[in-house]
Amino acid sequence: RGTLLKLPKSWRLLYKDGETWRLVNTESRYAIQPDQANTVRFTPVTTTAVRLEIDFSGASCGIQEWMID
């Protein structure tokens, strides 16, 4: 029997602006729904790096895939 993974408490997307990490300006909310793609729309940025921050709240959580279009 496999381990049941829980949903994260929250997540957010940041981009690197020089040496500073900044939140993207979202056009939609950060969804947390099981068994589907959870999408957030944001104002385009020019950057050298992005960061996905997730609050696991001490639970065993998993991310199957993430991508930026």
PDB file of N, CA, C, O and CB in Angstrom:
ATOM      1  N   ARG A   1       0.848  -1.181   0.000  1.00  0.00           N
ATOM      2  CA  ARG A   1       0.000   0.000   0.000  1.00  0.00           C
ATOM      3  C   ARG A   1       0.892   1.243   0.000  1.00  0.00           C
ATOM      4  O   ARG A   1       1.796   1.354   0.828  1.00  0.00           O
ATOM      5  CB  ARG A   1      -0.964  -0.001   1.228  1.00  0.00           C
ATOM      6  N   GLY A   2       0.647   2.174  -0.917  1.00  0.00           N
ATOM      7  CA  GLY A   2       1.458   3.379  -1.039  1.00  0.00           C
ATOM      8  C   GLY A   2       1.129   4.418   0.018  1.00  0.00           C
ATOM      9  O   GLY A   2       0.099   4.348   0.689  1.00  0.00           O
ATOM     10  N   THR A   3       2.024   5.375   0.148  1.00  0.00           N
ATOM     11  CA  THR A   3       1.824   6.470   1.085  1.00  0.00           C
ATOM     12  C   THR A   3       0.913   7.518   0.459  1.00  0.00           C
ATOM     13  O   THR A   3       1.114   7.912  -0.690  1.00  0.00           O
ATOM     14  CB  THR A   3       3.175   7.095   1.495  1.00  0.00           C
ATOM     15  N   LEU A   4      -0.069   7.962   1.196  1.00  0.00           N
ATOM     16  CA  LEU A   4      -0.981   8.990   0.717  1.00  0.00           C
ATOM     17  C   LEU A   4      -0.328  10.354   0.891  1.00  0.00           C
ATOM     18  O   LEU A   4       0.022  10.744   2.006  1.00  0.00           O
ATOM     19  CB  LEU A   4      -2.337   8.926   1.466  1.00  0.00           C
ATOM     20  N   LEU A   5      -0.166  11.074  -0.205  1.00  0.00           N
ATOM     21  CA  LEU A   5       0.405  12.416  -0.142  1.00  0.00           C
ATOM     22  C   LEU A   5      -0.698  13.430   0.089  1.00  0.00           C
ATOM     23  O   LEU A   5      -1.803  13.295  -0.438  1.00  0.00           O
ATOM     24  CB  LEU A   5       1.183  12.747  -1.432  1.00  0.00           C
ATOM     25  N   LYS A   6      -0.388  14.447   0.881  1.00  0.00           N
ATOM     26  CA  LYS A   6      -1.349  15.509   1.150  1.00  0.00           C
ATOM     27  C   LYS A   6      -1.084  16.690   0.235  1.00  0.00           C
ATOM     28  O   LYS A   6      -0.005  16.814  -0.345  1.00  0.00           O
ATOM     29  CB  LYS A   6      -1.286  15.945   2.622  1.00  0.00           C
ATOM     30  N   LEU A   7      -2.075  17.551   0.112  1.00  0.00           N
ATOM     31  CA  LEU A   7      -1.907  18.769  -0.672  1.00  0.00           C
ATOM     32  C   LEU A   7      -1.084  19.771   0.139  1.00  0.00           C
ATOM     33  O   LEU A   7      -1.190  19.816   1.364  1.00  0.00           O
ATOM     34  CB  LEU A   7      -3.290  19.374  -1.070  1.00  0.00           C
ATOM     35  N   PRO A   8      -0.271  20.569  -0.540  1.00  0.00           N
ATOM     36  CA  PRO A   8       0.459  21.607   0.193  1.00  0.00           C
ATOM     37  C   PRO A   8      -0.518  22.638   0.751  1.00  0.00           C
ATOM     38  O   PRO A   8      -1.636  22.782   0.255  1.00  0.00           O
ATOM     39  CB  PRO A   8       1.505  22.294  -0.722  1.00  0.00           C
ATOM     40  N   LYS A   9      -0.082  23.353   1.787  1.00  0.00           N
ATOM     41  CA  LYS A   9      -0.910  24.401   2.378  1.00  0.00           C
ATOM     42  C   LYS A   9      -1.025  25.590   1.421  1.00  0.00           C
ATOM     43  O   LYS A   9      -2.099  26.170   1.263  1.00  0.00           O
ATOM     44  CB  LYS A   9      -0.324  24.855   3.734  1.00  0.00           C
ATOM     45  N   SER A  10       0.093  25.946   0.786  1.00  0.00           N
ATOM     46  CA  SER A  10       0.098  27.071  -0.152  1.00  0.00           C
ATOM     47  C   SER A  10       1.328  26.974  -1.041  1.00  0.00           C
ATOM     48  O   SER A  10       2.241  26.190  -0.785  1.00  0.00           O
ATOM     49  CB  SER A  10       0.072  28.432   0.602  1.00  0.00           C
ATOM     50  N   TRP A  11       1.332  27.790  -2.093  1.00  0.00           N
ATOM     51  CA  TRP A  11       2.495  27.889  -2.968  1.00  0.00           C
ATOM     52  C   TRP A  11       2.512  29.263  -3.604  1.00  0.00           C
ATOM     53  O   TRP A  11       1.499  29.961  -3.643  1.00  0.00           O
ATOM     54  CB  TRP A  11       2.483  26.780  -4.051  1.00  0.00           C
ATOM     55  N   ARG A  12       3.697  29.644  -4.109  1.00  0.00           N
ATOM     56  CA  ARG A  12       3.829  30.931  -4.788  1.00  0.00           C
ATOM     57  C   ARG A  12       5.021  30.890  -5.724  1.00  0.00           C
ATOM     58  O   ARG A  12       5.927  30.071  -5.571  1.00  0.00           O
ATOM     59  CB  ARG A  12       3.978  32.084  -3.770  1.00  0.00           C
ATOM     60  N   LEU A  13       5.002  31.787  -6.695  1.00  0.00           N
ATOM     61  CA  LEU A  13       6.043  31.840  -7.720  1.00  0.00           C
ATOM     62  C   LEU A  13       6.782  33.172  -7.609  1.00  0.00           C
ATOM     63  O   LEU A  13       6.167  34.234  -7.518  1.00  0.00           O
ATOM     64  CB  LEU A  13       5.437  31.659  -9.147  1.00  0.00           C
ATOM     65  N   LEU A  14       8.113  33.094  -7.618  1.00  0.00           N
ATOM     66  CA  LEU A  14       8.954  34.278  -7.533  1.00  0.00           C
ATOM     67  C   LEU A  14       9.895  34.320  -8.723  1.00  0.00           C
ATOM     68  O   LEU A  14      10.167  33.295  -9.348  1.00  0.00           O
ATOM     69  CB  LEU A  14       9.745  34.299  -6.214  1.00  0.00           C
ATOM     70  N   TYR A  15      10.390  35.510  -9.032  1.00  0.00           N
ATOM     71  CA  TYR A  15      11.390  35.669 -10.081  1.00  0.00           C
ATOM     72  C   TYR A  15      12.552  36.486  -9.542  1.00  0.00           C
ATOM     73  O   TYR A  15      12.391  37.266  -8.603  1.00  0.00           O
ATOM     74  CB  TYR A  15      10.781  36.343 -11.336  1.00  0.00           C
ATOM     75  N   LYS A  16      13.718  36.303 -10.138  1.00  0.00           N
ATOM     76  CA  LYS A  16      14.911  37.002  -9.684  1.00  0.00           C
ATOM     77  C   LYS A  16      15.039  38.330 -10.411  1.00  0.00           C
ATOM     78  O   LYS A  16      15.048  38.384 -11.641  1.00  0.00           O
ATOM     79  CB  LYS A  16      16.167  36.141  -9.903  1.00  0.00           C
ATOM     80  N   ASP A  17      15.137  39.395  -9.633  1.00  0.00           N
ATOM     81  CA  ASP A  17      15.306  40.758 -10.142  1.00  0.00           C
ATOM     82  C   ASP A  17      16.644  41.254  -9.602  1.00  0.00           C
ATOM     83  O   ASP A  17      16.716  41.743  -8.475  1.00  0.00           O
ATOM     84  CB  ASP A  17      14.103  41.714  -9.709  1.00  0.00           C
ATOM     85  N   GLY A  18      17.701  41.128 -10.402  1.00  0.00           N
ATOM     86  CA  GLY A  18      19.052  41.412  -9.898  1.00  0.00           C
ATOM     87  C   GLY A  18      19.437  40.352  -8.891  1.00  0.00           C
ATOM     88  O   GLY A  18      19.545  39.176  -9.238  1.00  0.00           O
ATOM     89  N   GLU A  19      19.646  40.753  -7.644  1.00  0.00           N
ATOM     90  CA  GLU A  19      19.964  39.801  -6.570  1.00  0.00           C
ATOM     91  C   GLU A  19      18.770  39.559  -5.651  1.00  0.00           C
ATOM     92  O   GLU A  19      18.900  38.870  -4.639  1.00  0.00           O
ATOM     93  CB  GLU A  19      21.148  40.309  -5.749  1.00  0.00           C
ATOM     94  N   THR A  20      17.610  40.117  -5.991  1.00  0.00           N
ATOM     95  CA  THR A  20      16.426  40.041  -5.142  1.00  0.00           C
ATOM     96  C   THR A  20      15.368  39.136  -5.749  1.00  0.00           C
ATOM     97  O   THR A  20      15.110  39.190  -6.952  1.00  0.00           O
ATOM     98  CB  THR A  20      15.851  41.430  -4.911  1.00  0.00           C
ATOM     99  N   TRP A  21      14.750  38.296  -4.909  1.00  0.00           N
ATOM    100  CA  TRP A  21      13.622  37.474  -5.333  1.00  0.00           C
ATOM    101  C   TRP A  21      12.337  38.260  -5.092  1.00  0.00           C
ATOM    102  O   TRP A  21      12.117  38.769  -3.993  1.00  0.00           O
ATOM    103  CB  TRP A  21      13.597  36.106  -4.573  1.00  0.00           C
ATOM    104  N   ARG A  22      11.485  38.362  -6.119  1.00  0.00           N
ATOM    105  CA  ARG A  22      10.225  39.100  -6.029  1.00  0.00           C
ATOM    106  C   ARG A  22       9.057  38.202  -6.442  1.00  0.00           C
ATOM    107  O   ARG A  22       9.191  37.348  -7.318  1.00  0.00           O
ATOM    108  CB  ARG A  22      10.271  40.369  -6.918  1.00  0.00           C
ATOM    109  N   LEU A  23       7.917  38.413  -5.794  1.00  0.00           N
ATOM    110  CA  LEU A  23       6.697  37.697  -6.188  1.00  0.00           C
ATOM    111  C   LEU A  23       6.244  38.165  -7.557  1.00  0.00           C
ATOM    112  O   LEU A  23       6.336  39.352  -7.870  1.00  0.00           O
ATOM    113  CB  LEU A  23       5.571  37.906  -5.150  1.00  0.00           C
ATOM    114  N   VAL A  24       5.759  37.250  -8.370  1.00  0.00           N
ATOM    115  CA  VAL A  24       5.157  37.653  -9.640  1.00  0.00           C
ATOM    116  C   VAL A  24       3.830  38.342  -9.337  1.00  0.00           C
ATOM    117  O   VAL A  24       3.206  38.071  -8.312  1.00  0.00           O
ATOM    118  CB  VAL A  24       4.952  36.421 -10.596  1.00  0.00           C
ATOM    119  N   ASN A  25       3.407  39.221 -10.221  1.00  0.00           N
ATOM    120  CA  ASN A  25       2.079  39.850 -10.106  1.00  0.00           C
ATOM    121  C   ASN A  25       1.074  38.910 -10.732  1.00  0.00           C
ATOM    122  O   ASN A  25       1.042  38.744 -11.951  1.00  0.00           O
ATOM    123  CB  ASN A  25       2.034  41.267 -10.800  1.00  0.00           C
ATOM    124  N   THR A  26       0.254  38.294  -9.900  1.00  0.00           N
ATOM    125  CA  THR A  26      -0.681  37.288 -10.390  1.00  0.00           C
ATOM    126  C   THR A  26      -1.935  37.909 -10.966  1.00  0.00           C
ATOM    127  O   THR A  26      -2.413  38.946 -10.507  1.00  0.00           O
ATOM    128  CB  THR A  26      -1.050  36.337  -9.282  1.00  0.00           C
ATOM    129  N   GLU A  27      -2.454  37.246 -11.985  1.00  0.00           N
ATOM    130  CA  GLU A  27      -3.728  37.622 -12.594  1.00  0.00           C
ATOM    131  C   GLU A  27      -4.821  36.651 -12.160  1.00  0.00           C
ATOM    132  O   GLU A  27      -5.989  36.820 -12.511  1.00  0.00           O
ATOM    133  CB  GLU A  27      -3.612  37.649 -14.136  1.00  0.00           C
ATOM    134  N   SER A  28      -4.432  35.635 -11.396  1.00  0.00           N
ATOM    135  CA  SER A  28      -5.376  34.654 -10.864  1.00  0.00           C
ATOM    136  C   SER A  28      -4.836  34.170  -9.519  1.00  0.00           C
ATOM    137  O   SER A  28      -3.701  34.475  -9.151  1.00  0.00           O
ATOM    138  CB  SER A  28      -5.586  33.453 -11.863  1.00  0.00           C
ATOM    139  N   ARG A  29      -5.641  33.428  -8.804  1.00  0.00           N
ATOM    140  CA  ARG A  29      -5.208  32.949  -7.486  1.00  0.00           C
ATOM    141  C   ARG A  29      -4.370  31.669  -7.630  1.00  0.00           C
ATOM    142  O   ARG A  29      -4.401  31.005  -8.667  1.00  0.00           O
ATOM    143  CB  ARG A  29      -6.438  32.690  -6.568  1.00  0.00           C
ATOM    144  N   TYR A  30      -3.638  31.346  -6.589  1.00  0.00           N
ATOM    145  CA  TYR A  30      -2.854  30.119  -6.547  1.00  0.00           C
ATOM    146  C   TYR A  30      -3.775  28.978  -6.118  1.00  0.00           C
ATOM    147  O   TYR A  30      -4.087  28.834  -4.936  1.00  0.00           O
ATOM    148  CB  TYR A  30      -1.630  30.258  -5.576  1.00  0.00           C
ATOM    149  N   ALA A  31      -4.203  28.177  -7.077  1.00  0.00           N
ATOM    150  CA  ALA A  31      -5.128  27.080  -6.800  1.00  0.00           C
ATOM    151  C   ALA A  31      -4.391  25.909  -6.163  1.00  0.00           C
ATOM    152  O   ALA A  31      -3.205  25.692  -6.408  1.00  0.00           O
ATOM    153  CB  ALA A  31      -5.835  26.627  -8.090  1.00  0.00           C
ATOM    154  N   ILE A  32      -5.119  25.161  -5.342  1.00  0.00           N
ATOM    155  CA  ILE A  32      -4.601  23.921  -4.756  1.00  0.00           C
ATOM    156  C   ILE A  32      -5.720  22.892  -4.845  1.00  0.00           C
ATOM    157  O   ILE A  32      -6.518  22.747  -3.919  1.00  0.00           O
ATOM    158  CB  ILE A  32      -4.116  24.129  -3.255  1.00  0.00           C
ATOM    159  N   GLN A  33      -5.771  22.182  -5.960  1.00  0.00           N
ATOM    160  CA  GLN A  33      -6.794  21.177  -6.200  1.00  0.00           C
ATOM    161  C   GLN A  33      -6.127  19.846  -6.515  1.00  0.00           C
ATOM    162  O   GLN A  33      -5.130  19.820  -7.236  1.00  0.00           O
ATOM    163  CB  GLN A  33      -7.735  21.606  -7.351  1.00  0.00           C
ATOM    164  N   PRO A  34      -6.644  18.755  -6.000  1.00  0.00           N
ATOM    165  CA  PRO A  34      -6.035  17.449  -6.256  1.00  0.00           C
ATOM    166  C   PRO A  34      -6.296  16.946  -7.670  1.00  0.00           C
ATOM    167  O   PRO A  34      -7.305  17.289  -8.287  1.00  0.00           O
ATOM    168  CB  PRO A  34      -6.549  16.438  -5.261  1.00  0.00           C
ATOM    169  N   ASP A  35      -5.383  16.136  -8.172  1.00  0.00           N
ATOM    170  CA  ASP A  35      -5.546  15.389  -9.422  1.00  0.00           C
ATOM    171  C   ASP A  35      -5.829  16.248 -10.648  1.00  0.00           C
ATOM    172  O   ASP A  35      -6.582  15.835 -11.530  1.00  0.00           O
ATOM    173  CB  ASP A  35      -6.645  14.410  -9.265  1.00  0.00           C
ATOM    174  N   GLN A  36      -5.238  17.435 -10.713  1.00  0.00           N
ATOM    175  CA  GLN A  36      -5.371  18.288 -11.890  1.00  0.00           C
ATOM    176  C   GLN A  36      -4.230  19.301 -11.903  1.00  0.00           C
ATOM    177  O   GLN A  36      -3.543  19.502 -10.902  1.00  0.00           O
ATOM    178  CB  GLN A  36      -6.751  19.008 -11.908  1.00  0.00           C
ATOM    179  N   ALA A  37      -4.050  19.925 -13.046  1.00  0.00           N
ATOM    180  CA  ALA A  37      -3.050  20.987 -13.140  1.00  0.00           C
ATOM    181  C   ALA A  37      -3.566  22.211 -12.391  1.00  0.00           C
ATOM    182  O   ALA A  37      -4.703  22.635 -12.597  1.00  0.00           O
ATOM    183  CB  ALA A  37      -2.734  21.336 -14.632  1.00  0.00           C
ATOM    184  N   ASN A  38      -2.741  22.770 -11.533  1.00  0.00           N
ATOM    185  CA  ASN A  38      -3.080  23.985 -10.808  1.00  0.00           C
ATOM    186  C   ASN A  38      -2.287  25.119 -11.444  1.00  0.00           C
ATOM    187  O   ASN A  38      -1.061  25.168 -11.346  1.00  0.00           O
ATOM    188  CB  ASN A  38      -2.773  23.853  -9.268  1.00  0.00           C
ATOM    189  N   THR A  39      -2.998  26.019 -12.089  1.00  0.00           N
ATOM    190  CA  THR A  39      -2.386  27.055 -12.910  1.00  0.00           C
ATOM    191  C   THR A  39      -2.525  28.417 -12.250  1.00  0.00           C
ATOM    192  O   THR A  39      -3.541  28.713 -11.621  1.00  0.00           O
ATOM    193  CB  THR A  39      -3.013  27.075 -14.304  1.00  0.00           C
ATOM    194  N   VAL A  40      -1.497  29.242 -12.398  1.00  0.00           N
ATOM    195  CA  VAL A  40      -1.595  30.639 -11.989  1.00  0.00           C
ATOM    196  C   VAL A  40      -1.162  31.484 -13.185  1.00  0.00           C
ATOM    197  O   VAL A  40      -0.159  31.186 -13.834  1.00  0.00           O
ATOM    198  CB  VAL A  40      -0.710  30.942 -10.709  1.00  0.00           C
ATOM    199  N   ARG A  41      -1.905  32.513 -13.465  1.00  0.00           N
ATOM    200  CA  ARG A  41      -1.554  33.446 -14.542  1.00  0.00           C
ATOM    201  C   ARG A  41      -0.915  34.662 -13.906  1.00  0.00           C
ATOM    202  O   ARG A  41      -1.376  35.165 -12.881  1.00  0.00           O
ATOM    203  CB  ARG A  41      -2.809  33.849 -15.399  1.00  0.00           C
ATOM    204  N   PHE A  42       0.167  35.132 -14.541  1.00  0.00           N
ATOM    205  CA  PHE A  42       0.874  36.283 -13.980  1.00  0.00           C
ATOM    206  C   PHE A  42       1.379  37.195 -15.083  1.00  0.00           C
ATOM    207  O   PHE A  42       1.524  36.787 -16.235  1.00  0.00           O
ATOM    208  CB  PHE A  42       2.041  35.824 -13.102  1.00  0.00           C
ATOM    209  N   THR A  43       1.641  38.434 -14.706  1.00  0.00           N
ATOM    210  CA  THR A  43       2.180  39.417 -15.630  1.00  0.00           C
ATOM    211  C   THR A  43       3.566  38.948 -16.074  1.00  0.00           C
ATOM    212  O   THR A  43       4.384  38.595 -15.225  1.00  0.00           O
ATOM    213  CB  THR A  43       2.243  40.836 -14.974  1.00  0.00           C
ATOM    214  N   PRO A  44       3.854  38.935 -17.377  1.00  0.00           N
ATOM    215  CA  PRO A  44       5.172  38.469 -17.849  1.00  0.00           C
ATOM    216  C   PRO A  44       6.321  39.264 -17.231  1.00  0.00           C
ATOM    217  O   PRO A  44       6.207  40.464 -16.979  1.00  0.00           O
ATOM    218  CB  PRO A  44       5.250  38.564 -19.374  1.00  0.00           C
ATOM    219  N   VAL A  45       7.424  38.563 -16.998  1.00  0.00           N
ATOM    220  CA  VAL A  45       8.637  39.181 -16.455  1.00  0.00           C
ATOM    221  C   VAL A  45       9.829  38.746 -17.296  1.00  0.00           C
ATOM    222  O   VAL A  45       9.781  37.717 -17.970  1.00  0.00           O
ATOM    223  CB  VAL A  45       8.847  38.795 -14.955  1.00  0.00           C
ATOM    224  N   THR A  46      10.893  39.531 -17.253  1.00  0.00           N
ATOM    225  CA  THR A  46      12.168  39.143 -17.837  1.00  0.00           C
ATOM    226  C   THR A  46      13.095  38.844 -16.668  1.00  0.00           C
ATOM    227  O   THR A  46      13.288  39.687 -15.792  1.00  0.00           O
ATOM    228  CB  THR A  46      12.758  40.270 -18.789  1.00  0.00           C
ATOM    229  N   THR A  47      13.668  37.645 -16.653  1.00  0.00           N
ATOM    230  CA  THR A  47      14.456  37.223 -15.508  1.00  0.00           C
ATOM    231  C   THR A  47      15.483  36.175 -15.916  1.00  0.00           C
ATOM    232  O   THR A  47      15.438  35.642 -17.024  1.00  0.00           O
ATOM    233  CB  THR A  47      13.550  36.678 -14.408  1.00  0.00           C
ATOM    234  N   THR A  48      16.395  35.893 -15.016  1.00  0.00           N
ATOM    235  CA  THR A  48      17.373  34.826 -15.231  1.00  0.00           C
ATOM    236  C   THR A  48      17.016  33.565 -14.453  1.00  0.00           C
ATOM    237  O   THR A  48      17.614  32.510 -14.664  1.00  0.00           O
ATOM    238  CB  THR A  48      18.763  35.301 -14.834  1.00  0.00           C
ATOM    239  N   ALA A  49      16.016  33.678 -13.531  1.00  0.00           N
ATOM    240  CA  ALA A  49      15.663  32.525 -12.706  1.00  0.00           C
ATOM    241  C   ALA A  49      14.265  32.693 -12.123  1.00  0.00           C
ATOM    242  O   ALA A  49      13.802  33.810 -11.892  1.00  0.00           O
ATOM    243  CB  ALA A  49      16.691  32.332 -11.579  1.00  0.00           C
ATOM    244  N   VAL A  50      13.600  31.560 -11.890  1.00  0.00           N
ATOM    245  CA  VAL A  50      12.316  31.541 -11.197  1.00  0.00           C
ATOM    246  C   VAL A  50      12.411  30.588 -10.019  1.00  0.00           C
ATOM    247  O   VAL A  50      13.246  29.683  -9.999  1.00  0.00           O
ATOM    248  CB  VAL A  50      11.163  31.125 -12.154  1.00  0.00           C
ATOM    249  N   ARG A  51      11.555  30.801  -9.051  1.00  0.00           N
ATOM    250  CA  ARG A  51      11.555  29.963  -7.841  1.00  0.00           C
ATOM    251  C   ARG A  51      10.114  29.612  -7.500  1.00  0.00           C
ATOM    252  O   ARG A  51       9.236  30.475  -7.496  1.00  0.00           O
ATOM    253  CB  ARG A  51      12.253  30.694  -6.636  1.00  0.00           C
ATOM    254  N   LEU A  52       9.884  28.345  -7.216  1.00  0.00           N
ATOM    255  CA  LEU A  52       8.589  27.863  -6.754  1.00  0.00           C
ATOM    256  C   LEU A  52       8.732  27.581  -5.267  1.00  0.00           C
ATOM    257  O   LEU A  52       9.507  26.709  -4.876  1.00  0.00           O
ATOM    258  CB  LEU A  52       8.119  26.580  -7.548  1.00  0.00           C
ATOM    259  N   GLU A  53       7.994  28.308  -4.433  1.00  0.00           N
ATOM    260  CA  GLU A  53       8.024  28.096  -2.988  1.00  0.00           C
ATOM    261  C   GLU A  53       6.722  27.434  -2.562  1.00  0.00           C
ATOM    262  O   GLU A  53       5.633  27.862  -2.945  1.00  0.00           O
ATOM    263  CB  GLU A  53       8.242  29.437  -2.226  1.00  0.00           C
ATOM    264  N   ILE A  54       6.858  26.381  -1.762  1.00  0.00           N
ATOM    265  CA  ILE A  54       5.707  25.591  -1.353  1.00  0.00           C
ATOM    266  C   ILE A  54       5.726  25.424   0.161  1.00  0.00           C
ATOM    267  O   ILE A  54       6.766  25.106   0.738  1.00  0.00           O
ATOM    268  CB  ILE A  54       5.699  24.212  -2.059  1.00  0.00           C
ATOM    269  N   ASP A  55       4.578  25.636   0.809  1.00  0.00           N
ATOM    270  CA  ASP A  55       4.432  25.395   2.235  1.00  0.00           C
ATOM    271  C   ASP A  55       3.859  23.994   2.411  1.00  0.00           C
ATOM    272  O   ASP A  55       2.667  23.762   2.210  1.00  0.00           O
ATOM    273  CB  ASP A  55       3.519  26.475   2.911  1.00  0.00           C
ATOM    274  N   PHE A  56       4.727  23.073   2.789  1.00  0.00           N
ATOM    275  CA  PHE A  56       4.311  21.683   2.963  1.00  0.00           C
ATOM    276  C   PHE A  56       3.673  21.448   4.329  1.00  0.00           C
ATOM    277  O   PHE A  56       3.033  20.418   4.541  1.00  0.00           O
ATOM    278  CB  PHE A  56       5.503  20.755   2.783  1.00  0.00           C
ATOM    279  N   SER A  57       3.840  22.387   5.254  1.00  0.00           N
ATOM    280  CA  SER A  57       3.252  22.295   6.601  1.00  0.00           C
ATOM    281  C   SER A  57       3.598  20.994   7.308  1.00  0.00           C
ATOM    282  O   SER A  57       2.770  20.436   8.028  1.00  0.00           O
ATOM    283  CB  SER A  57       1.747  22.432   6.520  1.00  0.00           C
ATOM    284  N   GLY A  58       4.802  20.515   7.108  1.00  0.00           N
ATOM    285  CA  GLY A  58       5.248  19.317   7.803  1.00  0.00           C
ATOM    286  C   GLY A  58       4.669  18.024   7.269  1.00  0.00           C
ATOM    287  O   GLY A  58       4.940  16.960   7.826  1.00  0.00           O
ATOM    288  N   ALA A  59       3.879  18.080   6.208  1.00  0.00           N
ATOM    289  CA  ALA A  59       3.260  16.876   5.643  1.00  0.00           C
ATOM    290  C   ALA A  59       4.106  16.346   4.494  1.00  0.00           C
ATOM    291  O   ALA A  59       4.929  17.070   3.933  1.00  0.00           O
ATOM    292  CB  ALA A  59       1.820  17.171   5.159  1.00  0.00           C
ATOM    293  N   SER A  60       3.904  15.102   4.152  1.00  0.00           N
ATOM    294  CA  SER A  60       4.526  14.538   2.969  1.00  0.00           C
ATOM    295  C   SER A  60       3.738  14.981   1.756  1.00  0.00           C
ATOM    296  O   SER A  60       2.576  14.606   1.594  1.00  0.00           O
ATOM    297  CB  SER A  60       4.603  12.994   3.051  1.00  0.00           C
ATOM    298  N   CYS A  61       4.358  15.773   0.907  1.00  0.00           N
ATOM    299  CA  CYS A  61       3.691  16.295  -0.283  1.00  0.00           C
ATOM    300  C   CYS A  61       4.541  15.970  -1.508  1.00  0.00           C
ATOM    301  O   CYS A  61       5.728  15.668  -1.388  1.00  0.00           O
ATOM    302  CB  CYS A  61       3.452  17.833  -0.164  1.00  0.00           C
ATOM    303  N   GLY A  62       3.938  16.032  -2.655  1.00  0.00           N
ATOM    304  CA  GLY A  62       4.676  15.777  -3.881  1.00  0.00           C
ATOM    305  C   GLY A  62       4.242  16.709  -4.993  1.00  0.00           C
ATOM    306  O   GLY A  62       3.106  17.183  -5.027  1.00  0.00           O
ATOM    307  N   ILE A  63       5.172  16.961  -5.904  1.00  0.00           N
ATOM    308  CA  ILE A  63       4.879  17.722  -7.104  1.00  0.00           C
ATOM    309  C   ILE A  63       5.215  16.823  -8.268  1.00  0.00           C
ATOM    310  O   ILE A  63       6.352  16.368  -8.389  1.00  0.00           O
ATOM    311  CB  ILE A  63       5.676  19.074  -7.161  1.00  0.00           C
ATOM    312  N   GLN A  64       4.249  16.559  -9.127  1.00  0.00           N
ATOM    313  CA  GLN A  64       4.510  15.695 -10.262  1.00  0.00           C
ATOM    314  C   GLN A  64       5.266  16.409 -11.348  1.00  0.00           C
ATOM    315  O   GLN A  64       6.157  15.834 -11.973  1.00  0.00           O
ATOM    316  CB  GLN A  64       3.230  15.153 -10.810  1.00  0.00           C
ATOM    317  N   GLU A  65       4.919  17.669 -11.583  1.00  0.00           N
ATOM    318  CA  GLU A  65       5.535  18.411 -12.675  1.00  0.00           C
ATOM    319  C   GLU A  65       5.212  19.881 -12.497  1.00  0.00           C
ATOM    320  O   GLU A  65       4.155  20.228 -11.969  1.00  0.00           O
ATOM    321  CB  GLU A  65       5.049  17.897 -14.059  1.00  0.00           C
ATOM    322  N   TRP A  66       6.124  20.755 -12.938  1.00  0.00           N
ATOM    323  CA  TRP A  66       5.795  22.166 -13.026  1.00  0.00           C
ATOM    324  C   TRP A  66       6.470  22.725 -14.229  1.00  0.00           C
ATOM    325  O   TRP A  66       7.580  22.327 -14.584  1.00  0.00           O
ATOM    326  CB  TRP A  66       6.205  22.931 -11.762  1.00  0.00           C
ATOM    327  N   MET A  67       5.787  23.668 -14.868  1.00  0.00           N
ATOM    328  CA  MET A  67       6.335  24.263 -16.091  1.00  0.00           C
ATOM    329  C   MET A  67       5.864  25.705 -16.208  1.00  0.00           C
ATOM    330  O   MET A  67       4.849  26.099 -15.633  1.00  0.00           O
ATOM    331  CB  MET A  67       5.914  23.448 -17.345  1.00  0.00           C
ATOM    332  N   ILE A  68       6.614  26.464 -16.954  1.00  0.00           N
ATOM    333  CA  ILE A  68       6.283  27.855 -17.223  1.00  0.00           C
ATOM    334  C   ILE A  68       6.177  28.016 -18.724  1.00  0.00           C
ATOM    335  O   ILE A  68       7.080  27.653 -19.477  1.00  0.00           O
ATOM    336  CB  ILE A  68       7.342  28.832 -16.620  1.00  0.00           C
ATOM    337  N   ASP A  69       5.060  28.564 -19.133  1.00  0.00           N
ATOM    338  CA  ASP A  69       4.805  28.808 -20.558  1.00  0.00           C
ATOM    339  C   ASP A  69       5.202  30.198 -20.927  1.00  0.00           C
ATOM    340  O   ASP A  69       5.064  30.593 -22.084  1.00  0.00           O
ATOM    341  CB  ASP A  69       3.344  28.579 -20.905  1.00  0.00           C
TER     342      ASP A  69
END
